[in-house]
Amino acid sequence: MRYKVIVSRVQTAERYVRATTEEDAIRKIQDELDRPYGFLGQWATVDTGMDIVEAVSPMSGGDYPPQLNQRDGSYMLSLKAAGKYLGLSYSSLYQLVITGEIEHVMVGSRRYITRDQIADFIAANSHKGYHSR
């Protein structure tokens, strides 16, 4: 079995820069970040999250859509991972969460969607034949 894993890593670093305004300081740091190996210094990892978003059997030959791993993966998916599974952009899924069209779980300041909530959302929005709103 081959697993696709999304790793989200939040890192922080402190940097002092001479600038006349806050915007100028941010621009200077952004310019440095845009250069390969431009921002050197002490980075500290403050959070790491991992989600298994799909499992592909080597026997499928890639002809079938990947299946969300039901046994080995996390029960709760980050919005980014859930959006990827549903084929939606992060911002589209975030709007569905904010408007209450899909339920979510808050853990601290982060939002997650359970596998059951994904299944409920799909069932509630599945239609046969012509459907207009």
C-alpha positions in Angstrom: 0.0 0.0 0.0 1.2 3.5 -0.7 0.1 6.3 1.5 -0.1 10.0 0.7 0.7 12.0 3.8 0.3 15.8 4.2 2.7 17.3 6.7 2.0 20.8 8.0 4.8 22.4 9.9 4.7 25.7 11.7 8.1 27.3 12.4 9.0 30.6 13.8 12.2 32.7 13.7 13.2 36.1 15.0 14.9 38.6 12.8 15.8 42.2 13.4 15.8 44.4 10.3 16.4 48.2 9.8 13.4 49.8 8.1 11.5 53.1 8.1 8.0 51.5 8.4 6.4 48.2 9.3 5.5 47.5 5.7 9.1 48.1 4.6 10.3 45.7 7.3 7.9 43.0 6.2 8.9 43.6 2.5 12.6 43.2 3.3 12.0 39.9 5.2 9.7 38.7 2.4 12.4 39.5 -0.2 14.9 37.5 1.9 12.5 34.6 2.2 11.9 34.5 -1.6 15.6 34.0 -2.3 16.8 30.3 -2.1 18.5 29.8 1.3 18.0 33.5 1.9 16.7 33.4 5.4 19.2 31.7 7.6 19.0 31.6 11.3 17.5 29.8 14.2 14.2 28.3 13.4 12.0 26.6 16.0 9.2 24.2 15.2 6.1 25.1 17.2 3.6 22.7 15.7 3.5 19.7 13.4 0.5 18.0 12.0 0.2 14.9 9.8 -2.9 13.6 8.0 -3.1 10.5 5.8 -5.4 11.8 3.0 -5.4 8.8 0.7 -4.2 5.2 0.3 -3.5 3.8 -3.1 -3.2 0.1 -3.7 -0.3 -0.8 -6.0 -2.8 -3.3 -7.6 -5.1 -0.5 -8.8 -2.7 0.7 -11.4 -3.9 4.2 -10.8 -7.2 3.7 -12.7 -9.4 4.2 -9.7 -9.8 7.3 -7.5 -7.8 7.1 -4.3 -9.8 6.0 -1.2 -9.8 7.8 2.1 -8.0 5.4 4.4 -10.7 4.3 6.9 -8.6 2.2 9.4 -5.1 3.7 9.7 -5.6 7.4 9.2 -6.8 10.1 11.6 -10.4 10.2 12.4 -10.4 13.9 12.2 -8.9 15.7 9.2 -7.6 19.2 9.0 -9.6 21.5 6.7 -6.8 21.3 4.2 -6.8 17.5 4.1 -10.6 17.3 4.1 -10.7 19.8 1.2 -8.2 17.8 -0.8 -10.2 14.6 -0.2 -13.5 16.3 -1.2 -11.9 18.0 -4.2 -12.5 21.4 -2.8 -10.1 24.3 -2.2 -9.3 25.2 1.4 -11.2 28.5 1.0 -14.3 26.8 -0.4 -14.4 24.3 2.5 -13.7 27.0 5.0 -16.8 28.9 3.7 -18.9 25.8 4.1 -17.7 25.4 7.7 -18.3 29.1 8.5 -21.8 29.1 7.0 -22.7 25.9 8.9 -23.2 23.7 5.7 -20.7 21.2 7.0 -20.1 20.5 10.7 -16.7 20.7 12.2 -14.8 20.1 15.5 -12.8 22.8 17.2 -9.6 21.8 19.0 -8.0 24.9 20.4 -8.1 27.4 17.6 -7.9 24.7 14.8 -10.9 23.3 12.9 -11.2 19.7 12.0 -13.8 17.6 10.1 -14.4 14.0 11.1 -14.9 11.2 8.6 -18.5 10.9 9.7 -19.1 14.6 9.0 -17.6 14.3 5.6 -20.0 11.3 4.9 -23.0 13.2 6.2 -22.1 16.2 4.0 -21.8 14.1 0.9 -25.1 12.3 1.7 -27.0 15.5 2.4 -25.8 17.0 -0.9 -26.2 14.0 -3.2 -29.0 14.2 -5.7 -30.5 12.1 -8.5 -31.7 13.7 -11.7 -32.1 17.4 -12.3 -31.9 19.5 -9.2 -32.1 23.3 -9.0 -32.0 25.5 -5.9 
